Each structure stands twice: as C-alpha cells, then as structure tokens.
Amino acid sequence: MYLARLLSKKQDSIKDFKSAFVPMMIPVLIICGLILPANFSTAAMLFATSLVIMFIGRVSLKYIFSLIGIGVVSFMLLLLLASAYPDLLPRANTWGARLTAFTDKDNIDSDKNYQVEQAKIAIASGGVLGKFPGNSTQRNFLPHPYSDFIFAIFVEEYGLLGGAFLVLLYLILLFRVVRIVTKIPRNFGAFMTMGVGFSLVFQAMINMAVAVNLIPVTGQPLPLISMGGTSIWFTSIALGIILSVSKEIDTKPENIEDYVAA
C-alpha cells in the first residue's frame, strides 16, 4: 500500500533517482531486512512483490536491477556476519540444511528430506482421481499437513485433476486482478490491486512448489486453503481491497457528459 501510494504520487518524476526511487528503495530494504532473520521466505516474497509493483509503476529497469543487487549483496553480508556471530541469524543453519536437502535430492536421510519424501508419497498415492475427501493416510505422517504441506494432502484426496483445478483457480484470480488493473481509472488502486493480488498468487505458487519439491522447503501457507487465523484474516483483507477497487470500474461513467456531470 505504501509503494502504491508513493508510485501514484511520483508518476510525473518516476524516472528520477533521488526524488522517486530512493524514497521507495529505503523502506523496502529496511522492512525486508527486519523480517529476514525470522522468516526468509516472507521477506523474499515481499521483496519480489515490491519489485513487481515498481516495474508496473514504470520505475526504470536499471534502478530495479540495482535494488536487486543491493538486496543480494546485503543478504550475503548478513550471512557472513552470521557465520562469525551465530546469534545474529539463528535460522541460518535451518536455511543451510533445507538448501542442502534440496540440492541433494538423492539423499533419503530421514532428518533432512522427511517432509519432502512424505509429500511425494501423498501426491503419488492420490493418482488421477484421488482417495476422495477425508481419506488421506499421509496426514498422519507428514508434518504440518494442515498448513505448509496442505497441497500434498489436497492432491492425495482430490487427485491430479483436483490439484490442476486448484492451480487453475489461482491463475484465474491473477487474470481477474490483471483485468481490474487494466480497467481501473486511478493509479493508486491499480498499483495496490496488483500488489496484493500478485502476493496472494505468488504465495500460493510457493506453497505448491514446495510440496512438489521444485524449491527448498519453506513455511508459506496456501491462501484460503491452509488452516491459520492470521493467514485467513490477511487473505480476506487482500481480497476485500481488490473488490473495493473493482467497484470503481462499475461506477465509472460511460461517456464524457456523465463524467462531467458526476
């Protein structure tokens, strides 16, 4: 929301580094840096969403790539400091273990790959049509089957067709968000809608990619599917923002005479 507001106000000078880009860059780095020690995946997702909003807001690509470079360098420096002072980044060992387990997929060490292996068993046992709702057996063995690995249980119960349909629903949500963005008359509403819509779909893709072992294990919930009070609250708020912005499309006058009268 902050980036959407700033982008809408700075459109006349959006290509200027000092007056437009710096006020956006500094808060993004600070907020992501504060989130990073406790939750790397959330910080990375917020950082990527910020880059997408900036790109849509016509920020120069060289500035965006420079922000990516600053973020990567800052992260590497933080890792170096964490190696010297372990208390600075207590979850660094967890990240390393998950990355090692992901890169060494042939390793069936129960301590490192247990979650991924159990998720694969759940997906494979679901077949094409699944075991039908409530008949999952892997939920008794897979850690966090109600949140982080809910997609594996979903595929086990609803099958490949159900999993593909769920992916399609998220893609439809992204498509509808893009349609709203292209039709909305206000810059602020367009930028904010794209930001919250992209973050929802991006979060869903991360959760599903973890379940099928496309990316290292992380703790992102599946929006509207995973159990969790905070997740459903903020997902509902994001959808409410999108619906609120979309109302402007329906109430926009159809011709210039009606617009002037309004």
C-alpha contacts under 8 A as a table, 3 or more apart, distances in Angstrom:
res1	aa1	res2	aa2	distance
1	M	4	A	5.03
1	M	5	R	6.15
1	M	192	M	5.63
1	M	195	G	7.87
2	Y	5	R	5.23
2	Y	6	L	6.19
3	L	6	L	5.07
3	L	7	L	5.91
3	L	24	M	6.56
3	L	50	S	7.40
3	L	53	I	7.45
3	L	54	M	7.82
4	A	7	L	5.20
4	A	8	S	6.13
4	A	53	I	7.39
4	A	187	N	7.89
4	A	188	F	5.41
4	A	189	G	7.68
4	A	191	F	4.95
4	A	192	M	5.19
4	A	195	G	7.92
5	R	8	S	5.26
5	R	9	K	6.34
5	R	188	F	5.66
5	R	192	M	7.97
6	L	9	K	5.17
6	L	10	K	6.06
6	L	24	M	7.38
7	L	10	K	5.13
7	L	11	Q	6.05
7	L	14	I	7.39
7	L	20	A	7.98
7	L	54	M	7.62
7	L	57	G	6.12
7	L	188	F	7.50
7	L	191	F	7.81
8	S	11	Q	5.73
8	S	57	G	7.92
8	S	187	N	5.37
8	S	188	F	5.21
8	S	191	F	7.85
9	K	12	D	7.81
10	K	13	S	5.40
10	K	14	I	5.32
10	K	20	A	6.06
11	Q	14	I	4.84
11	Q	57	G	7.72
13	S	16	D	5.55
13	S	19	S	7.42
13	S	20	A	6.48
14	I	17	F	7.97
14	I	20	A	5.47
14	I	21	F	7.29
14	I	58	R	6.95
14	I	59	V	5.98
14	I	60	S	7.99
15	K	20	A	7.08
15	K	21	F	7.71
15	K	58	R	7.77
15	K	59	V	6.05
15	K	60	S	5.97
16	D	19	S	5.90
16	D	20	A	5.56
16	D	21	F	6.70
17	F	20	A	5.72
17	F	21	F	4.87
17	F	22	V	6.23
17	F	63	Y	7.69
18	K	21	F	6.11
18	K	22	V	5.44
18	K	23	P	7.75
19	S	22	V	6.56
19	S	23	P	6.93
20	A	23	P	6.01
20	A	24	M	6.92
21	F	24	M	5.29
21	F	25	M	5.99
21	F	59	V	7.49
21	F	63	Y	7.42
22	V	25	M	4.96
22	V	26	I	6.08
23	P	26	I	5.96
23	P	27	P	7.08
24	M	27	P	6.02
24	M	28	V	6.51
25	M	28	V	5.34
25	M	29	L	6.30
25	M	67	L	7.04
26	I	29	L	5.33
26	I	30	I	6.17
27	P	30	I	5.05
27	P	31	I	5.96
28	V	31	I	5.42
28	V	32	C	6.02
28	V	47	F	6.96
28	V	50	S	7.34
29	L	32	C	5.31
29	L	33	G	5.79
29	L	47	F	8.00
29	L	71	G	7.11
30	I	33	G	5.05
30	I	34	L	6.20
31	I	34	L	5.16
31	I	35	I	6.34
32	C	35	I	5.14
32	C	36	L	5.93
32	C	43	A	4.87
32	C	44	A	7.41
32	C	46	L	7.00
32	C	47	F	6.55
33	G	36	L	5.15
33	G	37	P	7.49
33	G	43	A	7.34
34	L	37	P	6.82
35	I	38	A	5.89
35	I	39	N	5.94
35	I	40	F	7.20
35	I	42	T	7.31
35	I	43	A	5.57
36	L	39	N	5.17
36	L	40	F	4.71
36	L	41	S	7.91
36	L	42	T	7.59
36	L	43	A	5.31
36	L	44	A	7.91
37	P	40	F	6.65
37	P	89	L	5.61
37	P	90	P	7.41
37	P	91	R	6.86
38	A	91	R	7.09
39	N	42	T	5.64
39	N	43	A	6.44
40	F	43	A	5.21
40	F	44	A	6.11
41	S	44	A	5.08
41	S	45	M	6.03
41	S	218	T	6.47
41	S	219	G	7.23
41	S	220	Q	7.18
42	T	45	M	5.05
42	T	46	L	6.08
42	T	220	Q	7.42
43	A	46	L	5.20
43	A	47	F	6.08
44	A	47	F	5.02
44	A	48	A	6.13
45	M	48	A	5.14
45	M	49	T	6.11
45	M	199	S	7.26
45	M	202	F	7.57
45	M	203	Q	7.37
46	L	49	T	5.07
46	L	50	S	6.13
46	L	199	S	7.52
47	F	50	S	5.13
47	F	51	L	6.39
48	A	51	L	5.09
48	A	52	V	6.35
49	T	52	V	5.08
49	T	53	I	6.30
49	T	195	G	6.26
49	T	198	F	6.87
49	T	199	S	6.09
50	S	53	I	5.18
50	S	54	M	6.20
50	S	195	G	7.44
51	L	54	M	5.08
51	L	55	F	6.13
51	L	64	I	6.69
52	V	55	F	5.07
52	V	56	I	6.24
52	V	195	G	7.53
53	I	56	I	5.16
53	I	57	G	5.99
53	I	191	F	6.30
53	I	194	M	7.01
53	I	195	G	5.93
54	M	57	G	4.84
54	M	58	R	6.46
54	M	59	V	5.40
54	M	64	I	7.50
55	F	58	R	5.37
55	F	59	V	5.57
55	F	60	S	7.54
55	F	61	L	7.26
55	F	64	I	7.52
56	I	59	V	7.53
56	I	191	F	7.43
57	G	191	F	7.10
59	V	63	Y	7.10
59	V	64	I	7.14
60	S	63	Y	5.40
60	S	64	I	6.53
61	L	64	I	4.93
61	L	65	F	6.09
62	K	65	F	5.17
62	K	66	S	6.05
63	Y	66	S	4.96
63	Y	67	L	6.19
64	I	67	L	5.06
64	I	68	I	6.35
65	F	68	I	4.95
65	F	69	G	6.19
66	S	69	G	4.96
66	S	70	I	6.15
67	L	70	I	5.04
67	L	71	G	6.09
68	I	71	G	5.08
68	I	72	V	6.18
69	G	72	V	5.19
69	G	73	V	6.09
70	I	73	V	5.19
70	I	74	S	5.95
71	G	74	S	5.13
71	G	75	F	6.14
72	V	75	F	5.11
72	V	76	M	6.23
73	V	76	M	5.12
73	V	77	L	6.18
74	S	77	L	5.15
74	S	78	L	6.16
75	F	78	L	5.01
75	F	79	L	6.28
76	M	79	L	5.07
76	M	80	L	6.32
77	L	80	L	5.05
77	L	81	L	6.24
78	L	81	L	5.08
78	L	82	A	6.06
78	L	89	L	7.99
79	L	82	A	4.89
79	L	83	S	6.24
79	L	89	L	7.75
79	L	92	A	7.46
80	L	83	S	5.19
80	L	84	A	6.65
81	L	84	A	5.20
81	L	85	Y	5.89
81	L	86	P	7.94
81	L	88	L	7.44
82	A	85	Y	4.80
82	A	86	P	4.86
82	A	87	D	7.12
82	A	88	L	5.50
82	A	89	L	5.35
82	A	90	P	7.92
82	A	92	A	7.34
83	S	86	P	5.75
85	Y	88	L	5.68
85	Y	89	L	7.81
86	P	89	L	5.85
86	P	90	P	6.02
87	D	90	P	5.36
89	L	92	A	5.68
90	P	93	N	7.03
91	R	94	T	5.15
91	R	95	W	6.42
92	A	95	W	5.11
92	A	96	G	6.23
93	N	96	G	5.06
93	N	97	A	6.18
94	T	97	A	5.15
94	T	98	R	6.23
95	W	98	R	5.22
95	W	99	L	6.10
96	G	99	L	5.14
96	G	100	T	6.05
97	A	100	T	5.12
97	A	101	A	6.14
97	A	112	K	6.93
98	R	101	A	5.09
98	R	102	F	6.15
98	R	112	K	7.04
98	R	216	P	5.97
98	R	217	V	6.16
99	L	102	F	5.05
99	L	103	T	6.19
99	L	216	P	5.87
100	T	103	T	5.28
100	T	104	D	6.03
101	A	104	D	5.24
101	A	105	K	6.34
101	A	107	N	7.28
101	A	112	K	5.64
101	A	113	N	6.02
101	A	216	P	7.76
102	F	105	K	5.67
102	F	213	N	7.59
102	F	215	I	7.16
102	F	216	P	5.35
102	F	217	V	7.80
104	D	107	N	5.66
105	K	108	I	7.56
107	N	113	N	7.46
108	I	112	K	7.72
108	I	113	N	6.08
108	I	114	Y	7.69
108	I	117	E	7.90
109	D	112	K	5.54
109	D	113	N	5.89
109	D	114	Y	7.22
110	S	113	N	5.57
110	S	114	Y	4.69
111	D	114	Y	5.94
112	K	115	Q	7.92
113	N	116	V	5.37
113	N	117	E	5.96
114	Y	117	E	5.24
114	Y	118	Q	6.13
115	Q	118	Q	5.32
115	Q	119	A	6.16
115	Q	142	L	6.14
115	Q	143	P	6.44
116	V	119	A	5.03
116	V	120	K	6.19
116	V	210	V	7.98
116	V	211	A	6.85
116	V	212	V	7.73
116	V	213	N	6.54
116	V	217	V	7.74
117	E	120	K	5.11
117	E	121	I	6.30
118	Q	121	I	5.04
118	Q	122	A	6.26
118	Q	138	Q	6.99
118	Q	141	F	7.04
118	Q	142	L	5.60
119	A	122	A	5.07
119	A	123	I	6.26
119	A	138	Q	7.83
119	A	142	L	6.69
119	A	149	F	7.06
119	A	152	A	5.43
119	A	153	I	7.71
119	A	211	A	6.00
119	A	212	V	7.28
120	K	123	I	5.13
120	K	124	A	5.99
120	K	152	A	7.40
120	K	211	A	7.48
120	K	212	V	6.67
121	I	124	A	5.15
121	I	125	S	5.94
121	I	138	Q	7.55
122	A	125	S	5.30
122	A	126	G	6.34
122	A	136	S	7.97
122	A	137	T	7.89
122	A	138	Q	5.64
122	A	152	A	5.82
122	A	153	I	6.22
122	A	155	V	7.42
122	A	156	E	5.24
123	I	126	G	5.33
123	I	127	G	7.27
123	I	152	A	5.43
123	I	153	I	7.21
123	I	155	V	5.55
123	I	156	E	5.13
123	I	159	G	7.67
124	A	127	G	5.89
124	A	156	E	7.37
125	S	130	G	7.67
125	S	156	E	6.15
126	G	129	L	6.88
126	G	130	G	4.18
126	G	131	K	5.90
126	G	155	V	5.96
126	G	156	E	3.74
126	G	157	E	6.08
126	G	158	Y	7.03
126	G	159	G	4.86
126	G	160	L	7.20
127	G	130	G	5.42
127	G	156	E	7.28
127	G	159	G	5.35
127	G	160	L	6.22
128	V	159	G	4.71
128	V	160	L	4.57
128	V	161	L	6.03
129	L	132	F	7.67
129	L	158	Y	5.92
129	L	159	G	4.28
129	L	160	L	6.35
129	L	161	L	6.33
129	L	162	G	7.44
130	G	155	V	6.70
130	G	156	E	5.37
130	G	157	E	4.67
130	G	158	Y	4.38
130	G	159	G	3.57
130	G	160	L	7.13
130	G	162	G	7.99
131	K	135	N	5.74
131	K	136	S	6.76
131	K	156	E	6.28
131	K	157	E	4.63
131	K	158	Y	6.53
131	K	159	G	7.16
132	F	135	N	5.95
132	F	136	S	7.95
132	F	157	E	4.61
132	F	158	Y	5.57
132	F	159	G	8.00
133	P	136	S	7.41
133	P	157	E	5.19
133	P	158	Y	6.76
134	G	157	E	6.99
135	N	157	E	6.41
136	S	139	R	6.08
136	S	153	I	6.67
136	S	156	E	6.34
136	S	157	E	5.82
137	T	140	N	6.00
137	T	141	F	7.78
138	Q	141	F	5.18
138	Q	142	L	5.78
138	Q	153	I	7.18
139	R	142	L	5.32
139	R	143	P	7.71
139	R	145	P	5.48
139	R	153	I	6.66
142	L	145	P	5.76
142	L	149	F	7.74
143	P	149	F	7.59
144	H	147	S	5.56
144	H	148	D	5.72
144	H	149	F	6.08
144	H	150	I	7.57
145	P	148	D	6.59
145	P	149	F	4.96
145	P	150	I	4.99
145	P	152	A	7.80
145	P	153	I	6.54
146	Y	149	F	6.69
146	Y	150	I	5.06
146	Y	226	S	5.78
146	Y	227	M	5.71
147	S	150	I	5.17
147	S	221	P	5.42
147	S	222	L	6.92
147	S	225	I	7.98
147	S	226	S	4.49
147	S	227	M	5.58
147	S	228	G	7.45
148	D	207	N	6.66
148	D	218	T	7.60
148	D	219	G	5.49
148	D	220	Q	6.04
148	D	221	P	5.33
148	D	222	L	7.31
148	D	226	S	7.44
149	F	152	A	5.61
149	F	153	I	6.96
149	F	207	N	7.30
149	F	208	M	7.98
149	F	210	V	7.77
149	F	211	A	5.81
150	I	153	I	5.19
150	I	154	F	6.04
150	I	222	L	7.28
150	I	225	I	7.51
150	I	226	S	6.22
151	F	154	F	4.80
151	F	155	V	6.15
151	F	163	G	7.65
151	F	207	N	7.39
151	F	208	M	5.93
151	F	211	A	6.38
151	F	222	L	7.55
152	A	155	V	5.25
152	A	156	E	6.20
152	A	208	M	7.95
152	A	211	A	5.72
152	A	212	V	7.62
153	I	156	E	4.92
153	I	157	E	6.22
154	F	157	E	5.30
154	F	158	Y	5.84
154	F	159	G	7.52
154	F	162	G	7.66
154	F	163	G	6.91
155	V	158	Y	5.09
155	V	159	G	4.60
155	V	160	L	6.00
155	V	162	G	6.44
155	V	163	G	5.24
156	E	159	G	5.49
158	Y	161	L	7.02
158	Y	162	G	4.78
158	Y	163	G	6.87
159	G	162	G	5.29
159	G	163	G	6.31
160	L	163	G	5.10
160	L	164	A	6.09
161	L	164	A	5.15
161	L	165	F	6.10
162	G	165	F	5.05
162	G	166	L	6.22
163	G	166	L	5.11
163	G	167	V	6.37
164	A	167	V	5.14
164	A	168	L	6.19
165	F	168	L	4.92
165	F	169	L	6.26
166	L	169	L	5.09
166	L	170	Y	6.62
167	V	170	Y	5.33
167	V	171	L	6.35
168	L	171	L	5.00
168	L	172	I	6.10
169	L	172	I	5.04
169	L	173	L	6.26
170	Y	173	L	4.95
170	Y	174	L	6.34
170	Y	201	V	5.99
170	Y	204	A	7.56
171	L	174	L	5.03
171	L	175	F	6.12
171	L	201	V	7.43
172	I	175	F	4.90
172	I	176	R	6.10
173	L	176	R	5.18
173	L	177	V	6.21
173	L	197	G	7.70
173	L	201	V	7.61
174	L	177	V	5.05
174	L	178	V	6.24
174	L	197	G	6.45
174	L	198	F	6.76
174	L	201	V	6.58
175	F	178	V	5.14
175	F	179	R	6.25
176	R	179	R	4.96
176	R	180	I	6.25
177	V	180	I	5.11
177	V	181	V	6.23
177	V	193	T	6.78
177	V	194	M	6.47
177	V	197	G	6.14
177	V	242	I	7.49
178	V	181	V	4.98
178	V	182	T	6.23
178	V	194	M	6.94
179	R	182	T	5.25
179	R	183	K	6.41
180	I	183	K	5.27
180	I	184	I	5.88
180	I	190	A	7.41
180	I	193	T	7.85
180	I	246	S	6.10
180	I	249	I	7.70
181	V	184	I	5.45
181	V	189	G	7.76
181	V	190	A	4.66
181	V	191	F	7.49
181	V	193	T	6.80
181	V	194	M	6.65
182	T	190	A	7.61
183	K	249	I	6.64
184	I	187	N	7.67
184	I	189	G	7.01
184	I	190	A	6.08
184	I	245	V	7.69
184	I	246	S	7.23
184	I	248	E	6.80
184	I	249	I	5.80
185	P	190	A	7.91
185	P	248	E	7.72
185	P	249	I	7.55
186	R	189	G	5.53
186	R	190	A	6.34
187	N	190	A	5.11
187	N	191	F	6.12
188	F	191	F	5.34
188	F	192	M	6.08
189	G	192	M	5.22
189	G	193	T	5.91
189	G	245	V	5.79
190	A	193	T	5.26
190	A	194	M	6.18
190	A	245	V	7.88
191	F	194	M	5.27
191	F	195	G	6.15
192	M	195	G	5.06
192	M	196	V	6.27
193	T	196	V	5.49
193	T	197	G	5.82
193	T	241	I	7.04
193	T	242	I	5.38
193	T	245	V	7.15
194	M	197	G	5.15
194	M	198	F	5.74
195	G	198	F	5.37
195	G	199	S	6.16
196	V	199	S	5.15
196	V	200	L	6.32
196	V	238	A	5.76
196	V	242	I	7.69
197	G	200	L	5.31
197	G	201	V	6.46
197	G	238	A	7.29
197	G	239	L	7.75
197	G	242	I	7.37
198	F	201	V	5.28
198	F	202	F	5.78
199	S	202	F	5.03
199	S	203	Q	5.90
200	L	203	Q	5.21
200	L	204	A	6.32
200	L	223	P	6.67
200	L	235	T	7.28
200	L	238	A	8.00
201	V	204	A	5.01
201	V	205	M	6.21
202	F	205	M	5.10
202	F	206	I	6.23
203	Q	206	I	5.15
203	Q	207	N	6.33
203	Q	220	Q	6.51
203	Q	221	P	7.26
203	Q	222	L	6.83
203	Q	223	P	7.33
204	A	207	N	5.19
204	A	208	M	6.27
204	A	220	Q	7.93
204	A	221	P	7.27
204	A	222	L	5.00
204	A	223	P	6.12
205	M	208	M	5.15
205	M	209	A	5.90
206	I	209	A	5.05
206	I	210	V	6.20
206	I	215	I	7.83
206	I	220	Q	6.93
207	N	210	V	5.32
207	N	211	A	6.52
207	N	218	T	7.79
207	N	219	G	7.66
207	N	220	Q	5.61
207	N	221	P	6.14
207	N	222	L	5.78
208	M	211	A	5.12
208	M	212	V	6.51
208	M	222	L	7.68
209	A	212	V	5.35
209	A	213	N	6.03
209	A	214	L	5.01
209	A	215	I	5.93
210	V	213	N	4.93
210	V	214	L	5.94
210	V	215	I	5.38
210	V	216	P	6.22
210	V	217	V	5.44
210	V	218	T	6.90
211	A	214	L	7.80
213	N	216	P	6.77
213	N	217	V	7.65
221	P	226	S	5.65
221	P	231	S	7.27
222	L	225	I	5.47
222	L	226	S	5.07
223	P	226	S	6.30
223	P	231	S	6.96
223	P	232	I	7.03
223	P	235	T	6.41
224	L	232	I	6.25
224	L	235	T	7.07
226	S	231	S	7.96
227	M	231	S	7.84
227	M	232	I	7.89
228	G	231	S	5.46
228	G	232	I	6.35
229	G	232	I	5.44
229	G	233	W	6.16
230	T	233	W	5.12
230	T	234	F	6.29
231	S	234	F	5.48
231	S	235	T	5.97
232	I	235	T	4.97
232	I	236	S	5.91
233	W	236	S	5.26
233	W	237	I	6.23
234	F	237	I	4.88
234	F	238	A	6.08
235	T	238	A	5.11
235	T	239	L	6.26
236	S	239	L	5.10
236	S	240	G	6.01
237	I	240	G	4.94
237	I	241	I	6.21
238	A	241	I	5.12
238	A	242	I	6.38
239	L	242	I	5.04
239	L	243	L	6.18
240	G	243	L	5.10
240	G	244	S	5.98
241	I	244	S	5.06
241	I	245	V	6.21
242	I	245	V	5.27
242	I	246	S	6.16
243	L	246	S	4.98
243	L	247	K	6.45
244	S	247	K	5.47
244	S	248	E	7.60
245	V	248	E	5.79
245	V	249	I	7.78
246	S	249	I	5.49
246	S	250	D	7.23
247	K	250	D	5.34
247	K	251	T	6.43
248	E	251	T	5.20
248	E	252	K	5.96
249	I	252	K	5.37
252	K	259	Y	7.78
253	P	256	I	7.42
253	P	258	D	5.62
253	P	259	Y	5.30
253	P	262	A	7.94
254	E	258	D	6.98
254	E	259	Y	7.57
255	N	258	D	5.60
255	N	259	Y	6.33
256	I	259	Y	4.89
256	I	260	V	6.13
257	E	260	V	5.27
257	E	261	A	6.21
258	D	261	A	4.99
258	D	262	A	6.03
259	Y	262	A	5.09
